[in-house]
Every structure is written in structure tokens, then in C-alpha cells.
Amino acid sequence: MLEFRSVTLRYGSFVAVHDVNLTVETGGFVALLGPSGCGKTTLLRSVAGLAGASDGDILINGRPVTDVPVHKRNVGLVFQNYALFPHKTVFDNIAFGLKYRGLPKAQIVAKVTEVLDMVRLPATAGRYPSQLSGGQQQRIAIARAIVTKPDVLLLDEPLSALDANLRADMRSEIRALQQATGITTVFVTHDQEEALAMADVVVVMKDGRIIQTGTPEDIYRTPKSRFVAEFLGHANVLAATVAETGEDSTLIDVAGIRTRIPGRVSARPGEAVEAVIRSPHVRVGPPGVKPAPTARVVERTFLGDKTTYTLDLDGLRIAASAADDSRPLQVGDLAEPGFDPDRITLLDAAGNHLPIEGRA
């Protein structure tokens, strides 16, 4: 188990991390997600001892490590640029930590062989990093980090140097490797898709603070603030008005588009709110027979498995996406937008989550 208890990290007068409290369960995979400069890498490096905590405690398996030297913390760290020794072979790169611990040669050979099999690169032991592809170097960096059986594995944006197709493959490989080893893992990324695809728990950070923590599904479907809604998944955050409230439903109005949401909210009729609606939950079709608000398609992008649209509704821009593009709209076409009532999240006027009670 990895614990942060009221951890604050300062560099002179600058506070990089503010009073973080977080528990990573044994064997868990947690992603620290946020924009550049939010403090996620600083927090990760503090576990390795590369950034000392100014206040608070960091505990591994219940033992405080804040004042423990780097080499005695038993953590594995994979850097963004892999940081392999260019003058050492793959075998010697992986064996470095084992030799430092003074293990017998036969045991070192067995452990290196085992971990090379785990990362599916058994034939590379005699090669040098320059003779490996980017994906292979990344796997060797992970092998070096896990061969010592660390209590915690720290991954600092290890996929950022890879191309898009290889990143997708390596996401699956890292996740499978983590599940096979059961090592408690903390993964730093600014890529929302990586965090959602790989982690058991996502921790969203901003300005050195934790904004929201939850499962990928919870974070995506129920953002607790405007920042989380916009950062994770690029949601539409649309000005809306509560038109009616009832015991089991709430009617909202977005630029004339009225949508009845299952459940009730504490807001009163006429009160201004914000509706969070992700692009797949915006329905787009040709104008109907009955009078209804219509928008114009101002942008269309075909992405293979889906088509994205930008709609202009009297100056209001709405992002939509459609998986079924058998009857595609074109730029300049009029469209009648609608919203999936079961997938709308509401924020109050201050941009904070507005609970919808009684919702399934």
C-alpha cells in the first residue's frame, strides 16, 4: 500500500503540490492525470525520493519513507526517456539493480531471463539500446524496474515518445504486465485516453491539488467540476436553465432544446445551470417536420470508426460524434440536435457538480 498523508512539496516560495491525501491500495493501478505543471510528476518523484516532501508523510506498506534514502525505498521507476545505459547491453541494464544488491551471478541470470520472457524480448539480452526500437527500449526499461520486485512501480509518461499505434499496443502490454505481477503502480500521464484505458483509479490534478478521484467510469460520466468535464473527454459544457422540477424528473432548456432528465435536482425553475454533454451523447439528424431549434454543420471530420461534427446553434457551438455515418451530414447542412437525457450531468452556476437524486 502507498499512502500520501497531507503531502506538500515546495521549491522555494513556489508550492508544487498542496496538501495531498491519497491511498493507493496494494496491487492497484492509479493514474495521476492533469495538464503540464499540475504537480503530478513531482508527486510521483517524491515517492522515489527524487523530490523531498516539505510537509506530510509518504508511507509504503505502512512504513514512512519520507526520510529514507532513494536506494533503500524499493521502488521501480521508468522515466519518460527510458534512461537506459547506452554503453551497457540489455542484460547489464536489467541486471544493474540486482548487482547493486549483491545477488549471486546465477540468481541474476535467472531473474534477468525470467523478466525478459515476461516482456517478450528473450533474444535481446546481448544487444545495446541503440539496436532496439522505441517500443523495445520501453519494455526493457520496465523489465529493469520490475526485476528487483519493487513494492511500488512508478511510470513517468513512458508512452509519450512512441507513435500512436505503438502507444495503443503498449497500453495493453503494461496493463497485462501489471496485473500479472500484482505490483502497486502509479502512472503519470496527461493523456486522458491512456488514463481511462489503463488505470483502476484516476486522480485528476490541477495547480498542485487533487480535483477528483474515482474509477475511470465515474470520472468520465460524473465530473465533479467544469475543469474535470472539459479536461477529460472534451465535453460540451452548455449554459442551461431549469425549466421544470418534479419528484422524478427535471426539465432543462439549452438554447431552446428542452430535455427531460430522469431524477430531481435541488435547483429551482428559472435557475441557471450548466449541462455537461459529451459528443457521443449529442444526437444529430435532419430537421423534423415539427418546429424545433436547428443548427448548421460548420465542421465535419471523418475518423474511420466515427464522424465528428461541430454545430452552430445561434452562436452556440456544440460538438457531436456519430458512430453510424450511413447518412452523413455535410458542412452547411441544417441539423436538429438532441441530447441523451440519461447521459447529462449538471453543474451549478459556480461550475460544481449538481447531484441528480433518484437517477438510476
N, C-alpha and C positions, 0 to 999 in steps of 0.2 A: 504494500500500500504506500502511496505517495501522498503527503499532505502539505499544504501551504497554510500556515496559520498567521494571519494578519501580516503578510509579507509586503514590505515596501522597499523599493530599490531606488537609490538616489545617485546622481552623478553631479557632485557639487550642489548647486541650488536647483538643478533640474530633477524632478521626480518622474522616473521612467515607469514605475509600477506602483499603484496606490492600494495599499491595504487589501491584498488578495487573500481570500479564503477559499480553498478548493481541495477536494479529496478525489484522488484517482484510485479506484478500487483495484485490488490485486488482480492482475491479468486483464485489466481494462485497456481500451484503446481510446485515448482522448485527443481531440484535435483542438489546438489553440488557433482560432480564426480571427482575422481582422486586417485592416489596411496597414500599409507600411507605417512604422513609427508608433504602433498601438501598444508596444511593450511585450508582445508575445515571445519574440526571440530572447529578449532579456530575461523573461521569466523562465524560459527553458534552460538558458545558460546558467541560471542561478542554481538549478538542480545539479548541474555538473561541477559547480564550484568555480565557474569562469566569470560569474558576476555575483559578487557578495551581497547578501541581503543587508540592508541598512537597519531594518527593524523586522521583527517577527521571526518565525521558525519554519524551517523545511525539515520534514521527517520522512524517512524511508523505513518502512516496516516498524514504525513506532519509535525509531531512533533519530534524535536530532542530528542533522548533518551540516548545519549552518557553519560550524567552525571546523568541520572535518576537511583535511586536505583533499585535493582533487583525486589523487591516486588511491585514496582509501575509501572512496564513496561507492565503488562497484556499480557504476553506471556506464552504459554504452552510448556513444554519441556519433551520429552520422551527420557530417557537415554538408552544407549546400553544394560545395565544390568537391565533395568526397574526401579531399585531403589525404590521398594515398601517397606513400613514399615512392617517388618516381624511380629511384635507384634500387629499389627492392623488388623482388619477384612477388607474385601473388601470394605464394606460400609464406614468404617472410613478412609481408604486410599483415596477413591474418595472424601469424604466429607471434607478432610483436608483443602483444599484451601477455601471452602465455609465457614467453621467455622472460619477461619482466617479473613475472610471479615465480620464476624458478622451477617450472614444471620439468620433469624428465623428458628427454628427447622423444622417446617412444610415445609418451602420452600426448605430446604436442602434435606429432604426426597424426595420431589417431583423431584428435579433436579437429585439426585443420581439414583432414579428409572428410570427416563427418559433416562439417559445416559447408564445405564445397559441394557435397552432394545435396545438401538442403537447398542451396541457392542454384542448383542445377548447372554448375560450372566445374565439374570434376577434372576436366582436361586442361585447366588453365594454370595449374599450380606453378609451372616453370616460366610463365610469361611475365612481362612487365606491364604496368598500367598503360603505357603508350601503345601497347599491342592489343588493347581491348577497346570495344565500343563504349559509348556513354552508358548504355544500359548495363553492360557487363561490369564496368567500373562501379556503378551504383550498387550492384549486387555484392561485389567484393567488399565495398565499404560497410555494407550491412553485415556481411559474414564476419568481418573484423570486429564489429561492435558486439555481436552476439556470441562469439566463440568463448568468451570468458564467463558466459551465463550471468549477465548483469541482473541486478534487481530491477532496474528501470532502463528502458531503451528510449533515447531521445533522438528524434528525427527533425533536423532543421531544414525544411523545404528541400528535401532530397530529390524531388522530381522536377524542379524548376529548370534544370539545364537540359531536359530531354524534350524531344519533339512530341507533338500532341498524341500520335498513335502509340508511341512507346510509353508515354505517361499513363495512358489508359491501361496498358498491359501491366505496367509495374505497380499500379494501384492494387490490382488484384493479387499480384505476387506478394507484395508487402503484407497485405491483409491476411493472406493464407499463411504466410510465414509466422506472423504474429500469433495467429490462432493455434498453429502447430506447436510453437514454443511456449505459449502462455506467458510471455514476458509483458509486464506492465509497460505500456508505451505511451509517450507523449509526442505528438506530431504537430509541427508548426507549419501553417500554410496561409496564404492569402487567397487561395483558390477555393471558392465555395463548393464546386463540384467534387473536388478531392475530399474536403471535409465531410460532405454528405455521404460519399461513397465508401469511405474507409472507417470512420470513427463510430464507436459505441455512444460517445458523448461528445457534443460540440460546445466549446466555450468561446463565445463571441466577445472580443475585446475592442475597446476604443479608449484612446487617451490614457492608457495605463490601467484601465479599470475593466472588470468583468461586467458586461452589459446583460448577458443572458446565458444560462447554461441549461442544456437539455439534450434529449435524443435528437438525431437528425430530423426525424419526423416532426417532433414538437417545435423545434427551432424554425423549420420551414413553414409549417402550417399555422403556427400560433406565435408570430413575432410579438414580443412584449413592448416594442418601441418602433418609431418610424425608422430609426437608424438600422435596426436589425431587418426590418421589412425590405428596405431599399438595398441594403448590402448583400443580403442572402437571396439570390434568385431574381433580383431586379424587378420587384413587384411594382404594379401601379399603386400609387397612394393618392387617392382621389378625394377631393373635397365633397362631402355629402351632408345631407340634412335628414334628421329623423322625422319621418312624416307621420307615422302612427306607432304606438306601442300597445302590446297586448300581453296576455298571460303566456301565450305560447308562440308569438311571432313578433317581429319588428319590421316595419316598412321603412326603407330608406330611399332617398332620392339623390341620384348622381346626374346632374345636368339634364334632368327631365326623364332619366331612365329610372323607373321605380322597380325595386326588387324587394320581395318579402323574404326575410331571413328567419329560419326556424329559431325559436328561443326569444328571450326578452333581455333588454338591456336597462341599465339604470338611467339612461338619458331620457329627457322629456321631449315630446313633439316640438319641432322647431329648432331643436338644439343642433349646433354644427358638430360634425364628427368627421373622421377620415375613414374611407373604406380601402382596405388592403386587398387587392385582387391580382393574383398572378396571371401572366399572359395566357397559360393554357386554360384558365377558367373564364376567359372572355369569349363569349360566343359571337361569331361573325357570320352574317348571312345577308342575302339581298334584301332590300326594303320590302316590307309586307304590304298587304292591302290596307290595313288599318293605319291611321296616322300614328307615327312613333318617331322619336328622335333618330335622325340619320347622321352618319358620319361619312367622311370621304377618306378613301385609302390614299395616303400620301407616301407610303413606302412599303415595298414588298420584297422579302428576301427568301429565296428557296434554299433550304438547307438539307435536302435529301429526305430525311425522315419526318420533317415538318416544314411548314412555311410560316414565317413571322410577318406580321403586319403592323404598321403604325397608322392609327386612325386619328383624324382630326374632327372633333365634335365641338363646333362653335369655339374653336381656340383651345379646347382641352385635348391633349394628346393621350391616347390610350394604346398600350402595347398589347397585341394579341398574337396567339400562335395556334395553328391548326395542324393536327397530325394527318387528317384526311383532307387532301388537297385535290380531290377528284373534280371539284368545281371551283377552281381558284379565282379569287378576285384579282383585279389588276389595278395598278396605280391610276387614280382618277375615278374609279368606281365608287358608287354610293353603297353604303352598307348599314345594316341595322344591328348595332351591338347590344348584347345582353350579358348578364353575369350569372354564374352558377351560385345560387343562394347558399348552398352548403359549404362553399369554399371561401366565403368572405370573412375577413377579420376586421374588427372595428378598433379604431384608436380614438381617444378623446381629443379635444382641441389642443391639448398640450403635447400630443403625439405619444401618449402612453396607452397601453393595452386596455380596451374596454370589454370586460367579460360579457359573454352571451350566455345567460343562465338557461338551463333546460335544453341545451343543444345536445344532440346525440353525438 
